[in-house]
């Protein structure tokens, strides 16, 4: 019989910027949330990478990770993830090697291949391969810099080479699953916004997995949205902020807006279908309601770990959501 409480819970934070509020508030909330997540018993706290959006402050991911790691004591801190084609692998190795040197045994490096932005900003980031087609080669180059080095190596990541820095492959399709399986690395599926290929990707990852020095058996992390409140009705209202974020994205921008009493009064039927499809792996309600939903997700996916996104316009409601989830998951 599955003991669901044995499945670790972790936090994915996007540093959401409330409409009309400064980015500084969002970044300080990220630090406060990390401290709370540590107190609540979450395994790790990851920060995403996004660019050129007024709704998210998580652009300089490595800098935020350093701030969060310095403000906490035990929780693992990492990237969910660094979009590797946006960066020179050598620079990423140096940055995360430095973080791992400052905070030994606490830093994770999650890597993805999406731009995390629009086409104009992709060009501003000087991406030579907008499709991320060279992601496997970049991953190999980066891991080479992190491997134990020698004085004979012409280009060395210092700090970086030989550090304790687990690497995770992030993805929302079979591409990342196949790469993680081939390299024998843990795989994180972004079902919190792209759930369509969840089952297919996990099956491919597990059946194709090759044991490596980094990992003896497959390790799959599944990301999902969860908003927990004292009542189902309150959680549904809080969740409308996330629904509106995706809605405004489809309308040509992205805004982090206050909750509404009736989301159906805000969107058209086709918009509702599109947003709800992207947010299909979302669980809202009172603690028992959300716990049952996440237990079902574990049953369907055999996830080794759940990475939870819980966004709310009111920061106290966001803290409360993570607190209630942690308490009900342990019960």
Secondary structure as GFF3:
##gff-version 3
##sequence-region A 1 331
A	DSSP	three_ten_helix	4	6	.	.	.	ID=ss1
A	DSSP	beta_strand	8	13	.	.	.	ID=ss2
A	DSSP	alpha_helix	23	40	.	.	.	ID=ss3
A	DSSP	beta_strand	44	47	.	.	.	ID=ss4
A	DSSP	alpha_helix	61	71	.	.	.	ID=ss5
A	DSSP	beta_strand	76	83	.	.	.	ID=ss6
A	DSSP	three_ten_helix	84	86	.	.	.	ID=ss7
A	DSSP	alpha_helix	89	102	.	.	.	ID=ss8
A	DSSP	beta_strand	107	112	.	.	.	ID=ss9
A	DSSP	alpha_helix	119	124	.	.	.	ID=ss10
A	DSSP	alpha_helix	135	146	.	.	.	ID=ss11
A	DSSP	beta_strand	166	171	.	.	.	ID=ss12
A	DSSP	alpha_helix	174	183	.	.	.	ID=ss13
A	DSSP	beta_strand	186	189	.	.	.	ID=ss14
A	DSSP	alpha_helix	198	208	.	.	.	ID=ss15
A	DSSP	beta_strand	220	228	.	.	.	ID=ss16
A	DSSP	alpha_helix	232	250	.	.	.	ID=ss17
A	DSSP	three_ten_helix	263	265	.	.	.	ID=ss18
A	DSSP	alpha_helix	269	278	.	.	.	ID=ss19
A	DSSP	beta_strand	282	285	.	.	.	ID=ss20
A	DSSP	alpha_helix	287	301	.	.	.	ID=ss21
A	DSSP	beta_strand	305	309	.	.	.	ID=ss22
A	DSSP	alpha_helix	315	330	.	.	.	ID=ss23
###
